[in-house]
Amino acid sequence: MATLTVRNLPEEVHCALRVRAAMHGRSTEAEVRYILEATVRPPDRLRMGTALAELGRRAGLTSGDLSAIERRRDKMPAVPLDLE
């Protein structure tokens, strides 16, 4: 896991974090981890797989449609670019 150092944190913010952590029964460090994760990975975030599956359902796609797409898909391996 990565380590993060926060410099020049105002004393008022640090105190508020300690109080908030105590209210939630966590250490200050655990509270900061919780806040960071909840901020960058909110539970209501858009998940691409879920969104694509929903799009397919709304469009009425079936397994048969997906099989047809797979059969027509270009199966030739990609050729890397020659940059020289």
Distance bins in CASP14 RR format, pairs under 12 A and 6 or more apart:
PFRMAT RR
TARGET T0000
AUTHOR 0000-0000-0000
RMODE 2
METHOD distances of the structure
MODEL  1
1 33 0 0 0 0 1 0 0 0 0 0 0
2 33 0 0 0 0 0 1 0 0 0 0 0
2 36 0 0 0 0 0 1 0 0 0 0 0
3 29 0 0 0 0 0 1 0 0 0 0 0
3 33 0 0 0 0 0 1 0 0 0 0 0
4 29 0 0 0 0 0 1 0 0 0 0 0
4 32 0 0 0 0 1 0 0 0 0 0 0
4 33 0 0 0 0 1 0 0 0 0 0 0
4 36 0 0 0 0 1 0 0 0 0 0 0
5 29 0 0 0 0 0 1 0 0 0 0 0
5 32 0 0 0 0 0 1 0 0 0 0 0
6 13 0 0 0 0 1 0 0 0 0 0 0
6 14 0 0 0 0 1 0 0 0 0 0 0
6 17 0 0 0 0 0 1 0 0 0 0 0
6 28 0 0 0 0 0 1 0 0 0 0 0
6 29 0 0 0 0 0 1 0 0 0 0 0
6 32 0 0 0 0 1 0 0 0 0 0 0
6 35 0 0 0 0 0 1 0 0 0 0 0
6 36 0 0 0 0 0 1 0 0 0 0 0
7 14 0 0 0 0 0 1 0 0 0 0 0
8 14 0 0 0 0 0 1 0 0 0 0 0
9 15 0 0 0 0 0 1 0 0 0 0 0
9 16 0 0 0 0 0 1 0 0 0 0 0
9 17 0 0 0 0 1 0 0 0 0 0 0
9 18 0 0 0 0 0 1 0 0 0 0 0
9 28 0 0 0 0 0 1 0 0 0 0 0
9 32 0 0 0 0 1 0 0 0 0 0 0
10 16 0 0 0 0 1 0 0 0 0 0 0
10 17 0 0 0 0 0 1 0 0 0 0 0
11 17 0 0 0 0 0 1 0 0 0 0 0
11 18 0 0 0 0 0 1 0 0 0 0 0
12 18 0 0 0 0 0 1 0 0 0 0 0
12 19 0 0 0 0 0 1 0 0 0 0 0
13 19 0 0 0 0 0 1 0 0 0 0 0
13 20 0 0 0 0 0 1 0 0 0 0 0
13 28 0 0 0 0 0 1 0 0 0 0 0
13 31 0 0 0 0 0 1 0 0 0 0 0
13 32 0 0 0 0 0 1 0 0 0 0 0
13 35 0 0 0 0 0 1 0 0 0 0 0
14 20 0 0 0 0 0 1 0 0 0 0 0
14 21 0 0 0 0 0 1 0 0 0 0 0
14 28 1 0 0 1 0 0 0 0 0 0 0
14 29 0 0 0 0 0 1 0 0 0 0 0
14 31 0 0 0 0 0 1 0 0 0 0 0
14 32 0 0 0 0 0 1 0 0 0 0 0
15 21 0 0 0 0 0 1 0 0 0 0 0
15 22 0 0 0 0 0 1 0 0 0 0 0
15 28 0 0 0 0 1 0 0 0 0 0 0
16 22 0 0 0 0 0 1 0 0 0 0 0
16 23 0 0 0 0 0 1 0 0 0 0 0
16 28 0 0 0 0 0 1 0 0 0 0 0
16 31 0 0 0 0 0 1 0 0 0 0 0
16 32 0 0 0 0 0 1 0 0 0 0 0
16 35 0 0 0 0 0 1 0 0 0 0 0
17 23 0 0 0 0 0 1 0 0 0 0 0
17 24 0 0 0 0 0 1 0 0 0 0 0
17 26 0 0 0 0 0 1 0 0 0 0 0
17 27 0 0 0 0 0 1 0 0 0 0 0
17 28 1 0 1 0 0 0 0 0 0 0 0
17 29 0 0 0 0 1 0 0 0 0 0 0
17 30 0 0 0 0 0 1 0 0 0 0 0
17 31 1 0 1 0 0 0 0 0 0 0 0
17 32 1 0 0 1 0 0 0 0 0 0 0
17 33 0 0 0 0 0 1 0 0 0 0 0
17 34 0 0 0 0 0 1 0 0 0 0 0
17 35 0 0 0 0 1 0 0 0 0 0 0
17 36 0 0 0 0 0 1 0 0 0 0 0
18 24 0 0 0 0 0 1 0 0 0 0 0
18 25 0 0 0 0 0 1 0 0 0 0 0
18 26 0 0 0 0 0 1 0 0 0 0 0
18 27 0 0 0 0 1 0 0 0 0 0 0
18 28 1 0 1 0 0 0 0 0 0 0 0
18 29 0 0 0 0 0 1 0 0 0 0 0
18 30 0 0 0 0 0 1 0 0 0 0 0
18 31 0 0 0 0 1 0 0 0 0 0 0
18 32 0 0 0 0 0 1 0 0 0 0 0
19 25 0 0 0 0 0 1 0 0 0 0 0
19 26 0 0 0 0 0 1 0 0 0 0 0
19 28 0 0 0 0 1 0 0 0 0 0 0
19 31 0 0 0 0 1 0 0 0 0 0 0
20 26 0 0 0 0 1 0 0 0 0 0 0
20 27 0 0 0 0 0 1 0 0 0 0 0
20 28 0 0 0 0 1 0 0 0 0 0 0
20 30 0 0 0 0 0 1 0 0 0 0 0
20 31 1 0 1 0 0 0 0 0 0 0 0
20 32 0 0 0 0 1 0 0 0 0 0 0
20 34 0 0 0 0 1 0 0 0 0 0 0
20 35 0 0 0 0 1 0 0 0 0 0 0
21 27 1 0 0 1 0 0 0 0 0 0 0
21 28 1 0 1 0 0 0 0 0 0 0 0
21 29 0 0 0 0 1 0 0 0 0 0 0
21 30 1 0 0 1 0 0 0 0 0 0 0
21 31 1 1 0 0 0 0 0 0 0 0 0
21 32 0 0 0 0 1 0 0 0 0 0 0
21 33 0 0 0 0 0 1 0 0 0 0 0
21 34 0 0 0 0 1 0 0 0 0 0 0
21 35 0 0 0 0 1 0 0 0 0 0 0
22 28 0 0 0 0 1 0 0 0 0 0 0
22 30 0 0 0 0 0 1 0 0 0 0 0
22 31 0 0 0 0 1 0 0 0 0 0 0
23 31 0 0 0 0 1 0 0 0 0 0 0
23 34 0 0 0 0 0 1 0 0 0 0 0
24 30 0 0 0 0 1 0 0 0 0 0 0
24 31 1 0 0 1 0 0 0 0 0 0 0
24 32 0 0 0 0 0 1 0 0 0 0 0
24 33 0 0 0 0 0 1 0 0 0 0 0
24 34 1 0 0 1 0 0 0 0 0 0 0
24 35 0 0 0 0 0 1 0 0 0 0 0
24 38 0 0 0 0 0 1 0 0 0 0 0
25 31 0 0 0 0 1 0 0 0 0 0 0
25 34 0 0 0 0 0 1 0 0 0 0 0
26 32 0 0 0 0 1 0 0 0 0 0 0
26 33 0 0 0 0 1 0 0 0 0 0 0
26 34 1 0 0 1 0 0 0 0 0 0 0
26 35 0 0 0 0 0 1 0 0 0 0 0
27 33 0 0 0 0 1 0 0 0 0 0 0
27 34 0 0 0 0 0 1 0 0 0 0 0
28 34 0 0 0 0 0 1 0 0 0 0 0
28 35 0 0 0 0 0 1 0 0 0 0 0
29 35 0 0 0 0 0 1 0 0 0 0 0
29 36 0 0 0 0 0 1 0 0 0 0 0
30 36 0 0 0 0 0 1 0 0 0 0 0
30 37 0 0 0 0 0 1 0 0 0 0 0
31 37 0 0 0 0 0 1 0 0 0 0 0
31 38 0 0 0 0 0 1 0 0 0 0 0
32 38 0 0 0 0 0 1 0 0 0 0 0
32 39 0 0 0 0 0 1 0 0 0 0 0
33 39 0 0 0 0 0 1 0 0 0 0 0
33 40 0 0 0 0 0 1 0 0 0 0 0
33 41 0 0 0 0 0 1 0 0 0 0 0
34 40 0 0 0 0 0 1 0 0 0 0 0
34 41 0 0 0 0 0 1 0 0 0 0 0
35 41 0 0 0 0 0 1 0 0 0 0 0
35 42 0 0 0 0 0 1 0 0 0 0 0
36 42 0 0 0 0 0 1 0 0 0 0 0
37 43 0 0 0 0 0 1 0 0 0 0 0
37 45 0 0 0 0 0 1 0 0 0 0 0
38 44 0 0 0 0 0 1 0 0 0 0 0
38 45 0 0 0 0 0 1 0 0 0 0 0
39 45 0 0 0 0 0 1 0 0 0 0 0
41 47 0 0 0 0 0 1 0 0 0 0 0
44 50 0 0 0 0 0 1 0 0 0 0 0
45 51 0 0 0 0 0 1 0 0 0 0 0
46 52 0 0 0 0 0 1 0 0 0 0 0
46 54 0 0 0 0 0 1 0 0 0 0 0
46 55 0 0 0 0 0 1 0 0 0 0 0
47 53 0 0 0 0 1 0 0 0 0 0 0
47 54 0 0 0 0 1 0 0 0 0 0 0
48 54 0 0 0 0 0 1 0 0 0 0 0
48 55 0 0 0 0 0 1 0 0 0 0 0
49 55 0 0 0 0 1 0 0 0 0 0 0
49 56 0 0 0 0 0 1 0 0 0 0 0
49 57 0 0 0 0 0 1 0 0 0 0 0
50 56 0 0 0 0 0 1 0 0 0 0 0
50 57 0 0 0 0 0 1 0 0 0 0 0
51 57 0 0 0 0 0 1 0 0 0 0 0
51 58 0 0 0 0 0 1 0 0 0 0 0
52 58 0 0 0 0 0 1 0 0 0 0 0
52 59 0 0 0 0 0 1 0 0 0 0 0
52 61 0 0 0 0 0 1 0 0 0 0 0
52 66 0 0 0 0 0 1 0 0 0 0 0
53 59 0 0 0 0 0 1 0 0 0 0 0
53 60 0 0 0 0 0 1 0 0 0 0 0
53 61 0 0 0 0 1 0 0 0 0 0 0
53 66 0 0 0 0 0 1 0 0 0 0 0
54 60 0 0 0 0 0 1 0 0 0 0 0
54 61 0 0 0 0 0 1 0 0 0 0 0
55 61 0 0 0 0 1 0 0 0 0 0 0
56 62 0 0 0 0 1 0 0 0 0 0 0
56 63 0 0 0 0 0 1 0 0 0 0 0
56 65 0 0 0 0 1 0 0 0 0 0 0
56 66 0 0 0 0 1 0 0 0 0 0 0
56 69 0 0 0 0 0 1 0 0 0 0 0
57 65 0 0 0 0 0 1 0 0 0 0 0
59 65 0 0 0 0 1 0 0 0 0 0 0
59 66 0 0 0 0 0 1 0 0 0 0 0
60 66 0 0 0 0 0 1 0 0 0 0 0
61 67 0 0 0 0 0 1 0 0 0 0 0
61 68 0 0 0 0 0 1 0 0 0 0 0
61 69 0 0 0 0 1 0 0 0 0 0 0
62 68 0 0 0 0 1 0 0 0 0 0 0
62 69 0 0 0 0 0 1 0 0 0 0 0
63 69 0 0 0 0 0 1 0 0 0 0 0
63 70 0 0 0 0 0 1 0 0 0 0 0
64 70 0 0 0 0 1 0 0 0 0 0 0
64 71 0 0 0 0 1 0 0 0 0 0 0
65 71 0 0 0 0 0 1 0 0 0 0 0
65 72 0 0 0 0 0 1 0 0 0 0 0
66 72 0 0 0 0 0 1 0 0 0 0 0
66 73 0 0 0 0 0 1 0 0 0 0 0
67 73 0 0 0 0 0 1 0 0 0 0 0
END
